[in-house]
Each structure stands twice: as structure tokens, then as C-alpha cells.
Amino acid sequence: MVFVKCPMVAEVWSRVSWRSDVRWYAENNVKGLFDVAAQSGGSKELFNLKTTILYSTLWFIWKARNNKVFRMQSSYIDSLIDDCFAQIFTWIVNRTKHKSLCWQNWCRSPLSCFS
């Protein structure tokens, strides 16, 4: 439930939805998030990007939760999302064939970089 139900996390998914053009925020559980990635259409490459966004967002939510619980450090939603999308961009550029991916285009619309 920590990944979808808490108000801060709901806001994270809302902003990730806006930024990625995928409607993640209406889901009530993690399985529902994976269903969104699988059912939203597109190529295999687009599906891989959506699941990368999903896994990365879950990871950053988990890290923020652990920082709050164990280190008493609060996270700002905007920073969490910016860090998450920067990490995804870095991973894609360094670990896939998309070496020339443009940061400005990525910031505008990640999915459009792969359609």
C-alpha cells in the first residue's frame, strides 16, 4: 500500500503520469500499475520504457520512504521525480542503443522520444 495509497505517493504518481503521458495515478495497487504499462499499447521498446519508468518510480518512492523512516529526512516530490527521470535518462543513454537521446526532448515528453 505504501506505493500507491499514501497521499504523498498519490501525488508522485499524478506527477509522473503528467510527465510521462501514462495514466499511473488511478491505480489502487502495484499490480494495477504493471497492468497500465502492459495495456497502454505501443511497441516493445515503448513497453520497456514504461516499465523502466514504473520500476524506477517505485525504487525512488522506496528510497524516500526509507530516508523518512530511518534517517528522518523528508523528500520533496519535485526532487524525487526529477531525480527519478534523470536516473532513467542516464541509464537509457549509457545502457541502450539510444546514445544520442536529447535531454531537452526527454524532459518535454519521454515517451515521444521512442514513438
N, C-alpha and C positions, 0 to 999 in steps of 0.2 A: 504494500500500500504506500510505502514511503516514496515510490517512484511515480505515483500518479495522483494521489488523493490530497496530500498536504497543500494548503493554499499557495505557498511559495513555489512548489513544484508545478502546480497547475499553471501558474504564471510563466514558469520556464517553458512548459510545453506550448503555451499560447504564443510566446515569442519565437520559439523555434519553428512553429507552424508558419508564422508570418514570414520568417526569414527564409524558410526552405520551400515554401509553397506546397507543403504537405500537411494535411489536417490531423495532427497528432493529438491535439488538446481535448478531443471529445471522448477519449477512451478512458475506461474505468480500471484497467489492469494492464500489466505488461504484455500479456498475450494479445490483447487488443491492439497495442502499439505495433507488434510484429505483423498482425493481420493487415493493418493500414499499409505497411510497407509492401506486403505481398499483393494486395488488391488494388493498389493505386495505379497500376498499369505502367507501361514503358518498357524499354529494353532491359536486358540482363544487367548492363552497365548502370542504368538508372536505378534498378532494384538494388544493386550493390551499393550505390551511393546512399540511397535511403536507409539501408540497414547500417551503413557506416555512421550516418548521422544519428540513427537510433542508438546504437551501441555507445557512441561517443557521448551523447547526451546523458545516457544512463550512468556512464562512468563519471562524468563531471558532477552529476547530482549526488552520486555515492561519495565522491571525494568531498563535496561541500558539506554533506551530512556528517561525515566523519570529522571534518575540521570543526564543525559546530559542537558535536558531542564530546570529542576527546581533547580538543585544543581551545575550546571556547572562542573560535574565530568565526565571525559571520561572513557570509558571501553576499555579494551584490549580484542580482540577477543578470544585469547587463554584462558584468565582467565574466560571469560564468558562461554565458552564451558566446561572448566574443572569444574567450579562451577556447571554448569547445570548437567553434568554427575555424579558428586559426590552427588548432591542432589537426583537424580534419584536412584542411588545405595543405599543411606541411606534410602530412602523411601521404596524401594523393600525389603531390609533386615529387616526393622522394621515393615512393614505393610502387608507382604505377607508370604506365606509358605516357601519362599526361604531364610531361615535364614543363610544357610551355603554358600551363594553366595561368590565366591572368588574375591577379589578386583583386583588382577592381571589379572585374566581371563576377568573380566568386562572391564578393561582398554584396553585389546587387542581387544576384539570384543563382545560388549554387546549382540548382537543377538545370537551369538553362545552359550551363557550361557543358552539359552532357546530352542535350537533346538534339 
